[in-house]
């Protein structure tokens, strides 16, 4: 089965088991992947000698002083252009000015401004827009948005499928050449660059 761009990467982490003595408490620090939203933390406790078990959970918002989110269609065709909307979240008053740039895989280029700057008077969210040209892209490509402001950095990476919707096309040329003769044949490729071949 052909591999496709993975848009949704769920956050699932398992830790433990941990052993606690009676009355003891412990704290654990975990590193979250790039994620915006809420996660549910669940704890399961058990004492197998007494066959006693219990559980609890809590929903926690995942946030940083600066966060960024980008949206793209799942698929594009070679030669297309697309507008990339970028949402920047300034979650704390210290984040005043934010610079946004892109890191692109081969075959994707930016038309117009390569970087953009947003200013925040207070915690808020604002949009920035980039125009992308995927003329030379094919297969699974990645676009990474990088936002920097007041010492804070946030990144967001998204995968994009660039697929030619047209079926394979071939052209043949028949020539008859007598023994010890030679002939020059004019040859030009056709189709999307990078997808054509000749034998």
C-alpha positions, 0 to 999 in steps of 0.5 A: 500500500502506498505511503501517505502523508500522516496528518494526525499524530496522536499523543500517547505516552506510557510511563512506569510502573513506579513503586511507592512506599506507604505515604510516599509521593513522587513527581515525574517530568515528561517531554511532550511532542509538538501538540496544541490542545488538551491531553488527559493524564491517567494514573492507575494504582494497584496493590496486588498483594491486597488485590486493591486497585484504583484510577484517576484522570485529569484533563490538562491544556497543553500550551507555551508562551508562543505557539504556531499552527499551519493548515494545508490541503491533504493533496496537491498536484504538480504545478499548483500554488497554494496559500499557507495560512499560519496561526500564531498564538501569543499566550503571554504579555512578554511575547510582543513581536514574532518572526515567522519563517518556513523550512521547505523540502525540495521542490517547494518554493515561496512566492513573495515574502520569505519571512513575516513579522507579527506584533502583539499588544496583548495575548492574542492570536493572529494570522500570517499567509505564505504563497507556496509553489509546488511545481517541482515537488512530488511524493510526500513533502514537508513544510515546517513553520518556525516562529520566534519571539522574545526568546521563545521558539515554536515550530509546526511541521506538516506533511503534504502529498504532491500527486499527479492525478493523470494516468501514465502516458507513453509515446513510441516512434517506429523507424526502420534502419537498414544494415550499417545505416544510421539515423538521427531522431529528434527527441523531446521529453514530455510530462512533468519534470522529474517523472519522465524517462526514456528507453 
